[in-house]
Amino acid sequence: MLHEKTESKEKKHGIIIKEMELDDLSPVFHLGERLFTADVVPNLYRTWDQYEVVNYFLSDSEYCLVAKWNEQVVGFALGTTISKPRSAWKYAYLVWLGVDPAYHQEGIGEKLFEHFKAIMLEEGVRIIFVDTEADNLSALGFFRKMGFGSPRQHIYLSLNLSGQGPRRHGARSPSSGARRVSHGKTEL
Ligand SMILES: CC(C)(COP(=O)(O)OP(=O)(O)OC[C@H]1O[C@@H](n2cnc3c(N)ncnc32)[C@H](O)[C@@H]1OP(=O)(O)O)[C@@H](O)C(=O)NCCC(=O)NCCS
């Protein structure tokens, strides 16, 4: 017990937050693979794959952070900024935030977020956005603690096109010549 407590304190103090480097790409990707499985992040507009990590690293490397403990990647934050035409306001979007489950609730997520926020303040950002699934209670608890509020619900609909195939111009239905209509499946 005493050993666990001492180790936990050491972790808090030994964690280093720094900008992601080329060598971190693979460990970040593999850690994300463990965290962002299809049932945890089921929407397609945000899919965890190697392109996601590489693209953010190439386009927004100054907003890609890693948390390291004993030289090992134990957490990361990947984000970007958004400026809208005719708006003086600059926004930030913290797209991916993850901490190795063996290190959860040690304050690493908070350290990563505070670092990210400090960078965004320097950039003149006025609002930071995050999003997560409604049932991701740990992330919701975390973001609330970081000061996020005004959650808004967003509903995803899906239309299943399998079986409808591409329609060739002028092609007729094989049987009667009538148009074949498939019913799309809508999930709520
Ligand atoms: C969300 C996540 C990054 C938090 O990282 P963490 O290092 O465990 O968080 P911290 O230890 O810094 O927690 C800071 C505060 O957040 C809150 N918090 C953290 N985990 C929580 C949980 N499971 N339930 C409720 N609140 C929680 C607590 O208030 C905590 O402060 P406290 O320890 O003083 O009470 C981590 O749980 C994670 O990697 N989840 C999977 C990936 C994910 O869902 N990412 C977010 C969407 S991209």
The ligand as an ORCA input file, in Angstrom:
! r2SCAN-3c Opt
* xyz 0 1
  C     -10.383     10.922    -20.004
  C      -8.933     10.546    -19.615
  C      -7.986     11.136    -20.639
  C      -8.634     11.128    -18.220
  O      -7.260     10.930    -17.954
  P      -6.683     10.744    -16.464
  O      -5.219     10.914    -16.520
  O      -7.190      9.470    -15.898
  O      -7.378     11.967    -15.704
  P      -6.810     12.746    -14.414
  O      -6.200     11.779    -13.457
  O      -5.957     13.879    -14.846
  O      -8.165     13.290    -13.791
  C      -8.425     14.663    -13.546
  C      -9.843     14.761    -13.018
  O     -10.791     14.266    -13.967
  C     -11.842     13.555    -13.290
  N     -11.833     12.154    -13.706
  C     -10.801     11.437    -14.211
  N     -11.201     10.168    -14.456
  C     -12.484     10.092    -14.074
  C     -13.436      9.046    -14.060
  N     -13.121      7.815    -14.495
  N     -14.674      9.309    -13.599
  C     -15.016     10.546    -13.161
  N     -14.146     11.584    -13.139
  C     -12.909     11.350    -13.587
  C     -11.559     13.649    -11.799
  O     -12.289     14.744    -11.283
  C     -10.063     13.938    -11.761
  O      -9.670     14.731    -10.673
  P      -9.414     14.073     -9.213
  O      -8.551     12.856     -9.469
  O      -8.724     15.161     -8.478
  O     -10.744     13.735     -8.717
  C      -8.772      8.993    -19.541
  O      -9.811      8.463    -18.743
  C      -8.761      8.294    -20.887
  O      -7.713      8.131    -21.527
  N      -9.945      7.809    -21.336
  C     -10.056      7.049    -22.607
  C      -9.936      7.951    -23.829
  C     -11.038      8.992    -23.868
  O     -12.214      8.709    -23.629
  N     -10.646     10.255    -24.210
  C     -11.540     11.398    -24.217
  C     -12.214     11.633    -25.531
  S     -11.091     11.945    -26.868
*
